[in-house]
Amino acid sequence: MAVLPIRIYPDPVLRVRCAEVTAFDAELGQLVADMVETMHAAPGVGLAASQVGVEKRVAVVDLSVGEDPAQLLVLVNPVIVADDGSEVESEGCLSIPEFTEKVDRPLKVEVVAKDQSGAPQRLVAEGWLARAICHEVDHLDGVLFVDHLHGLRRERAKRALKKLVKEQEQREWDAAAPASSG
Ligand SMILES: [Zn+2]
C-alpha cells in the first residue's frame, strides 16, 4: 500500500468526469488499498479516485478515519438513486485545503454501487455519512463542494480558490526557474 499525493485545486483532473469501472481486478484492488491509506493518512473521511489523479468512478468513505474497520465504505460506480430532506452543515475537501463552508445536502440518500470485487451493494445513509457520500459522488462527476455555494458563501469560496491558484502559479514559477549557479 502507498500514500498517494492528493491533487489540489486547480488541478484539472478534479474537473474530469471519471469513467465507469469495468475491470474488477488486482489493479482496482491496489487502487482501493492505496486510496484508503491516503485518506487515513491525510486524515480525511472520504476520497475520490480523481483526487489522486485516477479518472475512475471509485470512492472511499470512512467517518471513523481508520478507527473502526466496519465503517469503511468502498464505492465503485456509485449512483445515488434516491434522496430525502436537506441539511446545512460545514464541509471541507482535501483538494481545497484550509477552507470550509456550509453546504446544503440531502439528509438521507440511497446508493447503489459495486465493491472492489464487483459485488453489488445498496445502502441507505443519513446525516454525515449521506453528506460524505454526496461529496465523493460529486467528485466523480468533476463537481466540487464549492460549486454548491451561493451568495456570500460563494464569494468566500472564490477568494480561497484564487489563493490556491496563486500558490499553484508560484510552484510552477519556482519549478521553471533555472537552478542557481551560485
Ligand atoms: Zn473533496
Boltz pocket constraint, residues with backbone or C-beta under 6 A from the ligand:
constraints:
  - pocket:
      binder: B
      contacts: [[A, 46], [A, 92], [A, 93], [A, 94], [A, 95], [A, 135], [A, 139]]
      max_distance: 6.0
